[in-house]
Structures are given as structure tokens and as C-alpha cells.
């Protein structure tokens, strides 16, 4: 049976390494939204130049959560959150995990083996959020703390939010290098020969 962890952000490395694949978590504190390809390109560009990002990511939770946002009465509001596909950012995440010092990342769909290895080395976990769970996730929004890169469309900006009870999310990749996504891919690969054999038998039987 999985354990539900109420996590107060930011997390230290020991706490992150205590989490296990399949654990359920809810997040309390400040998270950073990063849902666009351009946003990731800018962050890695800063790493290339040795420049600090506008939001300190060391020890942070950088989440692939898309949002519907607006500016009203001079204020930036995030009205709802919904996970976006993390695999789009496979090319960026190993560097961000290692060099920016992330402790938590997440979204939907998981990350590749290079990111899994970076998480194992650095002490970082990947959280899988419920796809289509925007109503539940959006209830956790408490305050927009900071917004950067306002030249981008709203949902690609780098945004820091204060949340209470964001989740529940599942630890999809832990800091020991275990991955639900890798296990699923391996299981599917193992079943493939039997599936192809059955298909071949049916073809041989004819219509």
C-alpha cells in the first residue's frame, strides 16, 4: 500500500531520497511552473552562460504544469493548472536537474533514462500528476509569488506559485533510479513476442 506524504517545500536531499516509487504526495509551499519549450531553452541558455535564472531553482520544485492565466487590475492571476507532457523536455531536464539543483520535477508521461540517472545522482524525484485533473489541482493555488519573462505568452512564463495541498501526485521516478515508466516499458516489451505470436496464429487460421 502506498504512503501519502504531506511535503513542505523546499525539500532537503535526505527527504527526497526517502520517497519511493508509488508513494502519494501533496505539496505545500512554493513551486515553479515551467511548461514551454521556449522556457526550457532560456533556462539552459542561462546555464550555458553561467548566469543565474530569475527564480532560484536550487532545491526547487520545477513542474510541467500548464496554466490558464490572465492579467487583471495590474495583477497576474493563475486560474487553473493542468499537467503537460514532460517527455517533450527530455533534452533539457538532465542539465536542469544536475546544474540548477532541482529536488522535484513532475508533470505527466515521465522522463527518459538520462533524466532518471540525473535524478539518481542529484537526489531528485519526478511526480506524476493526474491528467485532466485541473479542477482538483487548481484548488491548491494560493498566491502568485513571482512572474518572469513577460514577453512570452502567459502559460510559457516562468511563474512561482504558493500552493497548499497540490496533488495528490504519484512518485513516478524516485531518487534511487526506480521508474514506473521504465517498468511499464519493460513489461510491454516482454509481452510483445507473445502478442505477435497470437496475431500470427490468427492470420494463419484465415478469415
N, C-alpha and C positions, 0 to 999 in steps of 0.2 A: 504494500500500500504506500502511495507517495506521501511525502511530508509537505505541509503548507508552511512556507516561511514568510513572515512579515518582515521585509527588508528595509531598513532605514539607510538611505543613501547620504553620502558616498560609502562604499564598502571597502574594507581593507582586504588584502590578499588572502589572509587566513580564512575569513568568512566566505570569500568567493570559492576557495578550494574545498570548503566543507560541503558545498552544494553538489548534488548528484543528478545525473540524467533521470528525468521523470519526476523530479521534485516540482511542486507547485509553489509559485511565489507571487506576492503582491509587493509593489514598490511604493515607498513613501519618501518624498524629498524632491530633489531636483534631477530632471532628466533632460537630455538634449535630443531634439528631433533633427534628423538628417535623412531626407527622403529622396533627394535628387542626384542624378549623375553629376550634374554641374557642381553641386555642393561637395561631393566627394573629390572631384577633380581639384577644386580650390583648396581643400584641406591637404591633400597630398602635395599640391604645389607649394604650400607653405612649408611642409616638411622638406621638400627639395631645397628651398632657400634658407632653411634654418630659422624660419620665422614662427612666432607663436600664433596659434589660432585666436580669434577674438573671444572665444569661450575656452577656458582651461579644461582640457579633456583628460588630464591626468587623474585617474581614479574615477572617471565619469561613466555614466550610462548613456551610450550613444545609440539611439533607437531608430530603426527604419519604420517610422510611423508617419504615414501621410496625414494631412490635416485639411480641414476646410477652415480658412481664416479670413479675417476682414479687418479693415481699419475703420474705427468708428469713434468720433469725437476725439481724434488725435491719439487713440489707443489701439494697439494691435491685439486682437482677440482671436483665440483658437476655439472654435465652436465644437469641432469633433475630431476624433482621432480614429485611424484605421490602419492596420499593418500593411506594409508594401513588401514586395518580394526582395529578399536580401541577396539572392543569388546574382542579381544584376550588378552587385557591388563586389563580387569576388575578387576582382583585380585590385581593389583598393584596401580591403579590410585587413590583410596581414600586416601591412605597414602601419595602419592606424592603430591596430591592437598593440603592436610592439613599440612603435615610436611615440605615439601620443599617450600611451599608458592607460588604455581603456580597461575597465573592470567588468563592464556589462555591455553587451550589444544584443540586438534582437529585432524581430520582425516576423516574417513568415517564409517558409521554404528552406531555411537553414543556410549554411555556408559550406564551401568546399574544403578539401583536405588540407590545403595550405593554411586556411584560416583556423582550422581545428588545431593544427600544430602550433600556430602562433598563440592561440588561447592556452594551450597546454604549457608553453614556455613562459608566457607572461602572467598567467593567472587571471583568466577572463572567462566568462560564460556567455552562451547565446540563449536568449529567451524566445520561445515560440509563442506568439500572441494569436488569439483566435481570429481567423479570417472572417470578415463580416461582423465582427463583434464591436462595431463602433459605438453603439449605444452604451454598452457596459463600460468600455474603455474611457469614453468621454466623460462619464460621471466622476472620474478621478481628477479632472482638471481643476486646479485651484487658482493658479496665477501665472501669467506670462512674466517671466523674470527678465529676459533679455531677448532682443531680436537683432540679427546681423545680416549683412548682405541684402539690403533692401532693394537693390537693383534687380533681384531675381523675383519671379512670381512668388506669391505668398507661400505656397506649400514646398518650395525649394529653399527657403531661407533657413538659416541656422538659428534655431529657437531653443531657448532654455525655458522649461516649464517646471512649476512646482505642482506635484501630484500627491494625492492621498489614495492609497489602495489601488494603484494601477495594476490591472490584471483581472483574474488570475492568468498567469503565464506559466508555461512548462519549460523547465531546463532542458533544452534540446541538445545542447553540446556543453559538457562540463569541462572544468579545468584539468581533468585527468586525461583528456583526449577522447572521451567516450561521446559518441554521436548517435542520436536516434536516426538521423538521416542516413548515416553510413550503414547502420544495422539494417534499415529498410532496403537500401540499395543492394546490400549483400544477400538478403533473403530473396529479393526479386531475382537476382542473378542466379541463385541456387535453384530456383523453381523453373527457370527458363527451359532447360533441357526437357523436363517432363511435359511442359506445356507444348513445346514444339513436337514432341513425340506423339502426343494425343492428336494434335492437328494433322500430323502426317497420317495417322491411322484413319482418321475420318475422311481425308482426301482419298486414301486407297479404297475405302469402302464405297466411294462414289455417292451420287445423289440418291 
